[in-house]
Amino acid sequence: MPKPEKFGDPLPFCEPAWYQGAPSPYYNEGHRRHRARVRQFCDEEIVPYAEAWIKAGSYPHKELHKKAREARLIRVPPSLGGADDNDSFYELITLDEIARVGGGNILEQLGINSMALPPILSHGSAKLIRDVYQGVCSGEKNVSLAISEPGAGSDVANIQCKAVKDGGFYVVSGFKKWITGGCLADYFTTAVRTGGPGMGGISLLCIDRRLGGVAVRKMPTQFDSAHSTTFVTFTNVRVPADCLIGEENHGFKYLMVNFNHERFVLAVEALRSARVCYAEAFKHALVRKTFGKRLVDHQIVRFKLAEMARMVEALQDFTERIAFAFSSGVPDHELGIQCALLKVQATKTFEHCAREASQIFGGSSIVKEGKGVIVERLYRRVRATAIPGGSEEILLDFAMRQAAKTAARL
């Protein structure tokens, strides 16, 4: 077997193992070409402008998404006319390389689109799929998930945003909070209450941003972002009934399945963010001197770096295993436990690496300039990765409740 080609940063653990020449059963020549395309795109189209876009709080999304489509960063499933080789590793590579930029959420809407589209593709009408999907895949339109509310975050079954049937319309009133990408969204995949209390009364609607009564406000956040975290208000919005996604009062079930892919996306972003923290700290430790010797020559610093590398490499293997399961056709509903644990493992790894990288950089990690700027930025990003998609506590409890149910059936 020919030796795999090396790619990217040659320093140990600063890139995934398969980048550095390690054999892998997962990646083929198509993946390697895609990796090179995405790396080139990020280096040429994002990195030179990232600081200015972060400072402005936005990026030219229509222009950049169009370029991303032309560069084949936006991939179309075979069932909708895309290439046959479109497996989950292409998505993993794309998300990983974008996260390598080091914070700022530039192009994050591509990941949000991939979270908000699946319910429409799986359960929406042919017309709804045609109207929404074509625009999103061309890079001209965007769609965001609108689930969380001021009084219902991880407790999805408690949402209060109401949709009342009125002839050929649903009249929607209520609030949605912490909606990622709301300022860019042309459509919202929205959880609404059409029935009684609890999970059995929830439906999904695709709501067009242009409808009267839709208001979107950007919220200031702890972390730097050229994207948007938003508060969305629906005031007597008349949504055509054919924008119902699937069956009425079946929305909770659709969301629970969709969360698995969402957690995979968040885990990939956390994985590369953790690796960037390690890489920045390792390179700093090679040159920074204290007490007459390099930081890397201090045993305690080597220990910190080794722990970071150990956790990142273990997380890479876990993430690739889940990508392989998706690519092998394992149904989403069978991956709930694994995706929940993956997401927790990813955010805990990211949190650990951000903290230890900050310790290694010292004072340089607490100012928004200079050599520690990327670590400082990523440190403030941790909680915005750990909380969305289900908090760590909720996911750990969910995993063991599901495991106990499985054990009871054996």
Rosetta blueprint (number, residue, H / E / L):
1 M L
2 P L
3 K L
4 P L
5 E L
6 K L
7 F L
8 G L
9 D L
10 P L
11 L L
12 P L
13 F L
14 C L
15 E L
16 P L
17 A H
18 W H
19 Y H
20 Q H
21 G L
22 A L
23 P L
24 S L
25 P L
26 Y L
27 Y L
28 N L
29 E H
30 G H
31 H H
32 R H
33 R H
34 H H
35 R H
36 A H
37 R H
38 V H
39 R H
40 Q H
41 F H
42 C H
43 D H
44 E H
45 E H
46 I H
47 V H
48 P H
49 Y H
50 A H
51 E H
52 A H
53 W H
54 I H
55 K H
56 A H
57 G L
58 S L
59 Y L
60 P L
61 H H
62 K H
63 E H
64 L H
65 H H
66 K H
67 K H
68 A H
69 R H
70 E H
71 A L
72 R L
73 L L
74 I L
75 R L
76 V L
77 P L
78 P H
79 S H
80 L H
81 G L
82 G L
83 A L
84 D L
85 D L
86 N L
87 D L
88 S H
89 F H
90 Y H
91 E H
92 L H
93 I H
94 T H
95 L H
96 D H
97 E H
98 I H
99 A H
100 R L
101 V L
102 G L
103 G L
104 G E
105 N L
106 I L
107 L L
108 E H
109 Q H
110 L H
111 G H
112 I H
113 N H
114 S H
115 M H
116 A H
117 L L
118 P H
119 P H
120 I H
121 L H
122 S H
123 H H
124 G L
125 S L
126 A H
127 K H
128 L H
129 I H
130 R H
131 D H
132 V H
133 Y H
134 Q H
135 G H
136 V H
137 C H
138 S L
139 G L
140 E L
141 K L
142 N L
143 V E
144 S E
145 L E
146 A E
147 I L
148 S L
149 E E
150 P L
151 G L
152 A E
153 G L
154 S L
155 D L
156 V H
157 A H
158 N H
159 I L
160 Q L
161 C L
162 K E
163 A E
164 V E
165 K E
166 D E
167 G L
168 G L
169 F E
170 Y E
171 V E
172 V E
173 S E
174 G E
175 F E
176 K E
177 K E
178 W E
179 I E
180 T E
181 G L
182 G L
183 C L
184 L L
185 A L
186 D L
187 Y E
188 F E
189 T E
190 T E
191 A E
192 V E
193 R E
194 T L
195 G L
196 G L
197 P L
198 G L
199 M H
200 G H
201 G H
202 I E
203 S E
204 L E
205 L E
206 C E
207 I E
208 D E
209 R L
210 R L
211 L L
212 G L
213 G L
214 V E
215 A E
216 V E
217 R E
218 K E
219 M L
220 P L
221 T L
222 Q L
223 F L
224 D L
225 S E
226 A L
227 H L
228 S L
229 T E
230 T E
231 F E
232 V E
233 T E
234 F E
235 T E
236 N E
237 V E
238 R E
239 V E
240 P E
241 A H
242 D H
243 C H
244 L E
245 I E
246 G L
247 E L
248 E L
249 N L
250 H L
251 G H
252 F H
253 K H
254 Y H
255 L H
256 M H
257 V H
258 N H
259 F H
260 N H
261 H H
262 E H
263 R H
264 F H
265 V H
266 L H
267 A H
268 V H
269 E H
270 A H
271 L H
272 R H
273 S H
274 A H
275 R H
276 V H
277 C H
278 Y H
279 A H
280 E H
281 A H
282 F H
283 K H
284 H H
285 A H
286 L H
287 V H
288 R L
289 K E
290 T E
291 F L
292 G L
293 K E
294 R E
295 L H
296 V H
297 D H
298 H L
299 Q H
300 I H
301 V H
302 R H
303 F H
304 K H
305 L H
306 A H
307 E H
308 M H
309 A H
310 R H
311 M H
312 V H
313 E H
314 A H
315 L H
316 Q H
317 D H
318 F H
319 T H
320 E H
321 R H
322 I H
323 A H
324 F H
325 A H
326 F H
327 S H
328 S L
329 G L
330 V L
331 P L
332 D H
333 H H
334 E H
335 L L
336 G H
337 I H
338 Q H
339 C H
340 A H
341 L H
342 L H
343 K H
344 V H
345 Q H
346 A H
347 T H
348 K H
349 T H
350 F H
351 E H
352 H H
353 C H
354 A H
355 R H
356 E H
357 A H
358 S H
359 Q H
360 I H
361 F H
362 G H
363 G H
364 S H
365 S H
366 I L
367 V L
368 K L
369 E L
370 G H
371 K H
372 G H
373 V H
374 I H
375 V H
376 E H
377 R H
378 L H
379 Y H
380 R L
381 R L
382 V H
383 R H
384 A H
385 T H
386 A H
387 I L
388 P L
389 G L
390 G L
391 S L
392 E H
393 E H
394 I H
395 L H
396 L H
397 D H
398 F H
399 A H
400 M H
401 R H
402 Q H
403 A H
404 A H
405 K H
406 T H
407 A H
408 A H
409 R H
410 L L
